[in-house]
């Protein structure tokens, strides 16, 4: 089931409500299921569609909310030039409208992982458990070289654009070429067309370790074992997480690249249920 809200654009002056607190935006929210609230934050150049292969299974245990974040999908725009810190504050205020004031299970992917850690720091005790999947927030990945292509390299035809999307998905997002089906390409093209915020303003900050160290809730971090975005390696990034949060549960999905919720949905559902479901009873299914 989807709960679609009207998109709205805001200027920087309109973003606050007369004080230092950001004005909450009305986000497009895709919700399903009953039970404890689970909030899924998508990756950069993305939307709620990043979670399409896991939401139904998770909805058997949780009230799942997969919003389009500010400046993405069908949610409102954000002010031009908004900083990463201001974006986290705006997202925390806007996401507060979607879930209760306590007991939230928070999950973030890639840029959404760095964002989720920042939101969890703002929300404090409101977050019951936090999972990050291939998160950003480790600073600029100096030395990372991923051979991406742009639409400018083509004649602009639909077929050429689809080939660029296919190439980029395999270079960055999906390890198994068989995972790059028409649905994955359609999603990528839709997400690119509906992205209006530069996620690197959040995910290229050195923010993850201090945010995790400031949290009291249990933390799980998951990587695809072959994730090229986790520079210099998933294991090296896991060690940095371990230094900040020695008690964090660290997981690696064999055969998975960056977009593991799409490529290895059964593994992701299993890991999420195992970590989050002790406090969540499955709902009755018809």
C-alpha positions as CSV (number, residue, x, y, z in Angstrom):
1,X,0.0,0.0,0.0
2,X,1.2,3.5,-0.7
3,X,0.5,6.8,1.0
4,X,1.3,9.5,-1.5
5,X,1.6,13.1,-0.4
6,X,1.6,16.1,-2.7
7,X,5.2,17.3,-3.4
8,X,6.1,20.8,-2.4
9,X,9.2,22.9,-3.0
10,X,10.7,25.1,-0.3
11,X,13.2,27.9,-0.3
12,X,16.0,28.2,2.3
13,X,14.0,31.0,4.1
14,X,10.9,28.8,4.2
15,X,12.8,25.8,5.6
16,X,12.7,27.0,9.2
17,X,9.6,28.0,11.2
18,X,11.0,31.2,12.7
19,X,13.6,29.5,15.0
20,X,16.6,27.3,14.5
21,X,14.6,24.2,14.0
22,X,14.0,23.0,10.4
23,X,10.4,23.0,9.2
24,X,9.2,19.4,8.6
25,X,8.4,18.5,5.1
26,X,5.5,16.2,4.1
27,X,7.3,13.2,2.5
28,X,5.9,10.6,0.1
29,X,5.6,7.5,2.3
30,X,5.1,3.9,1.1
31,X,3.8,2.0,4.0
32,X,2.8,-1.7,4.6
33,X,2.2,-4.1,7.4
34,X,1.5,-3.9,11.1
35,X,3.7,-4.1,14.2
36,X,6.6,-2.1,15.5
37,X,7.6,0.7,13.1
38,X,10.5,0.1,10.8
39,X,11.7,3.1,8.8
40,X,13.8,2.4,5.6
41,X,16.0,5.2,4.2
42,X,17.1,4.7,0.6
43,X,20.4,5.4,-1.0
44,X,21.6,8.4,-3.1
45,X,20.2,8.8,-6.6
46,X,17.5,6.6,-5.3
47,X,14.0,6.4,-3.8
48,X,11.7,4.0,-1.9
49,X,12.2,1.7,-4.9
50,X,15.6,0.7,-3.5
51,X,13.6,-1.5,-1.0
52,X,11.1,-3.1,-3.4
53,X,12.4,-6.6,-2.9
54,X,12.3,-6.6,0.9
55,X,9.3,-4.6,2.0
56,X,6.7,-7.3,1.7
57,X,8.7,-9.8,3.8
58,X,9.5,-7.2,6.4
59,X,5.8,-6.1,6.5
60,X,5.0,-9.5,8.0
61,X,6.8,-8.4,11.2
62,X,6.8,-4.6,11.1
63,X,4.9,-1.6,10.1
64,X,7.2,-0.7,7.3
65,X,7.7,2.9,6.1
66,X,9.8,3.5,2.9
67,X,9.6,7.2,2.2
68,X,11.2,9.1,-0.6
69,X,13.6,11.4,1.2
70,X,13.7,15.1,0.7
71,X,14.8,16.0,-2.8
72,X,14.1,12.5,-4.1
73,X,11.3,10.6,-5.8
74,X,8.0,12.3,-5.3
75,X,8.9,14.1,-2.1
76,X,9.4,17.8,-1.8
77,X,12.5,19.6,-3.1
78,X,15.1,21.1,-0.7
79,X,16.8,24.5,-0.9
80,X,19.6,24.8,-3.4
81,X,23.0,24.4,-1.8
82,X,21.7,22.9,1.4
83,X,24.6,21.5,3.5
84,X,24.9,18.0,4.7
85,X,24.4,18.9,8.3
86,X,21.3,20.9,7.5
87,X,20.0,18.1,5.4
88,X,20.3,15.7,8.3
89,X,18.4,18.1,10.5
90,X,15.7,18.6,7.9
91,X,15.3,14.9,7.3
92,X,15.1,14.1,11.1
93,X,12.3,16.6,11.4
94,X,10.4,15.4,8.3
95,X,10.7,11.7,9.1
96,X,9.4,12.3,12.6
97,X,5.9,12.7,11.0
98,X,5.9,9.1,9.8
99,X,6.6,7.1,12.9
100,X,5.8,7.2,16.6
101,X,7.8,9.0,19.2
102,X,9.5,5.8,20.6
103,X,10.4,2.3,19.6
104,X,11.5,3.0,16.0
105,X,13.6,0.4,14.1
106,X,15.7,2.4,11.7
107,X,17.4,1.0,8.6
108,X,19.5,3.0,6.1
109,X,21.2,2.0,2.8
110,X,24.3,3.8,1.4
111,X,23.7,7.6,1.7
112,X,20.7,6.6,3.7
113,X,23.0,4.7,6.1
114,X,25.0,7.8,6.8
115,X,21.7,9.7,7.1
116,X,20.2,7.1,9.4
117,X,23.1,7.3,11.8
118,X,22.7,11.1,11.9
119,X,19.0,10.9,12.4
120,X,19.4,8.4,15.2
121,X,21.8,10.7,16.9
122,X,19.2,13.5,16.7
123,X,16.4,11.2,17.9
124,X,18.3,9.5,20.7
125,X,16.2,7.1,22.8
126,X,13.5,7.2,20.2
127,X,15.5,4.6,18.1
128,X,15.2,1.1,19.4
129,X,17.7,-0.6,16.9
130,X,19.7,0.7,14.0
131,X,20.9,-1.2,10.8
132,X,23.2,0.4,8.2
133,X,23.7,-1.3,4.8
134,X,26.8,-0.3,2.9
135,X,26.7,3.1,4.6
136,X,28.5,6.2,3.6
137,X,29.9,8.6,6.2
138,X,33.5,7.6,6.0
139,X,34.7,10.8,4.3
140,X,35.8,11.1,0.7
141,X,36.9,7.8,-0.7
142,X,40.4,8.9,-1.9
143,X,41.7,6.4,-4.5
144,X,38.4,4.7,-5.3
145,X,38.1,4.3,-9.1
146,X,34.7,3.0,-10.4
147,X,34.4,3.2,-14.2
148,X,31.1,5.1,-14.5
149,X,29.5,6.4,-17.7
150,X,27.1,9.3,-18.3
151,X,24.2,9.8,-20.6
152,X,26.3,12.6,-22.3
153,X,28.4,9.8,-23.7
154,X,25.5,8.5,-25.9
155,X,23.2,9.6,-28.7
156,X,20.4,10.1,-26.1
157,X,18.3,7.3,-27.5
158,X,16.3,5.2,-25.0
159,X,18.3,2.1,-25.9
160,X,21.6,4.0,-25.3
161,X,20.4,5.4,-22.0
162,X,19.4,1.9,-20.9
163,X,22.9,0.6,-21.8
164,X,24.5,3.3,-19.7
165,X,22.2,2.4,-16.8
166,X,23.1,-1.3,-17.2
167,X,26.9,-0.5,-17.2
168,X,26.7,1.7,-14.1
169,X,24.6,-0.8,-12.2
170,X,27.2,-3.5,-12.8
171,X,30.1,-1.2,-12.1
172,X,28.8,0.1,-8.8
173,X,25.6,-1.6,-7.6
174,X,25.2,-5.3,-8.6
175,X,27.8,-8.0,-8.7
176,X,25.8,-10.6,-10.7
177,X,25.1,-9.5,-14.2
178,X,21.9,-11.6,-14.1
179,X,20.6,-9.3,-11.4
180,X,20.6,-6.4,-13.9
181,X,17.2,-7.2,-15.3
182,X,14.7,-4.8,-17.0
183,X,13.2,-3.9,-13.6
184,X,16.6,-2.9,-12.2
185,X,17.3,-0.7,-15.2
186,X,13.8,0.9,-15.1
187,X,14.3,1.7,-11.4
188,X,17.7,3.2,-12.0
189,X,16.4,5.4,-14.8
190,X,13.4,6.6,-12.8
191,X,15.6,7.3,-9.7
192,X,18.1,9.3,-11.8
193,X,15.3,11.4,-13.3
194,X,13.8,12.1,-9.8
195,X,17.0,13.0,-7.9
196,X,17.4,16.7,-7.0
197,X,19.8,16.6,-4.0
198,X,23.5,15.7,-4.1
199,X,23.8,12.9,-1.6
200,X,27.6,13.3,-1.4
201,X,27.0,16.3,0.8
202,X,26.0,13.8,3.5
203,X,27.8,10.6,2.6
204,X,31.2,12.1,2.0
205,X,31.4,13.6,5.5
206,X,33.5,12.0,8.2
207,X,30.4,11.5,10.3
208,X,29.6,7.8,10.7
209,X,32.1,6.9,13.5
210,X,31.2,9.9,15.8
211,X,27.5,9.4,15.2
212,X,27.7,5.7,16.1
213,X,29.8,6.3,19.1
214,X,27.2,8.8,20.4
215,X,24.4,6.2,20.2
216,X,23.1,3.9,22.9
217,X,20.9,1.7,20.8
218,X,22.1,-1.7,19.4
219,X,23.8,-1.3,15.9
220,X,24.1,-3.7,13.0
221,X,26.1,-2.9,9.9
222,X,25.9,-5.0,6.7
223,X,28.0,-5.0,3.5
224,X,27.9,-7.0,0.3
225,X,31.2,-8.9,0.4
226,X,32.0,-7.5,-3.1
227,X,30.8,-3.9,-2.5
228,X,33.1,-1.6,-4.6
229,X,31.7,1.5,-2.9
230,X,33.2,0.3,0.5
231,X,36.7,1.6,-0.2
232,X,39.3,0.3,0.4
233,X,37.3,-2.8,1.3
234,X,34.2,-3.8,3.4
235,X,36.6,-5.4,5.9
236,X,38.5,-2.1,6.3
237,X,35.3,-0.2,6.8
238,X,34.1,-2.8,9.3
239,X,37.2,-2.2,11.3
240,X,36.5,1.5,11.5
241,X,33.0,0.8,12.7
242,X,34.4,-1.7,15.3
243,X,36.7,1.0,16.7
244,X,33.7,3.4,17.2
245,X,31.3,0.7,18.3
246,X,33.0,-2.5,19.6
247,X,29.6,-4.0,20.3
248,X,28.2,-3.5,16.7
249,X,27.0,-6.6,14.9
250,X,29.0,-6.7,11.6
251,X,27.7,-8.8,8.7
252,X,28.9,-9.6,5.2
253,X,26.7,-11.0,2.4
254,X,28.6,-13.4,0.1
255,X,28.2,-12.5,-3.6
256,X,26.6,-9.2,-2.8
257,X,27.7,-5.9,-4.3
258,X,26.5,-2.5,-3.1
259,X,22.7,-2.7,-3.7
260,X,22.3,-5.9,-1.6
261,X,18.6,-5.3,-0.7
262,X,17.9,-5.9,-4.4
263,X,20.6,-8.4,-5.3
264,X,20.3,-10.6,-2.1
265,X,16.9,-9.8,-0.7
266,X,16.5,-13.1,1.2
267,X,19.8,-12.6,3.0
268,X,18.9,-9.0,3.9
269,X,15.5,-9.9,5.2
270,X,17.0,-12.8,7.3
271,X,19.6,-10.5,8.8
272,X,17.1,-7.7,9.5
273,X,14.6,-10.1,11.1
274,X,17.3,-11.8,13.2
275,X,18.5,-8.4,14.5
276,X,15.3,-6.5,14.9
277,X,12.6,-9.1,15.5
278,X,13.3,-10.1,19.1
279,X,11.0,-7.2,20.0
280,X,8.6,-7.8,17.1
281,X,6.0,-10.5,16.9
282,X,4.9,-11.5,13.4
283,X,1.4,-10.4,12.4
284,X,-1.2,-12.9,11.3
285,X,-1.4,-13.4,7.6
286,X,-4.7,-14.2,5.8
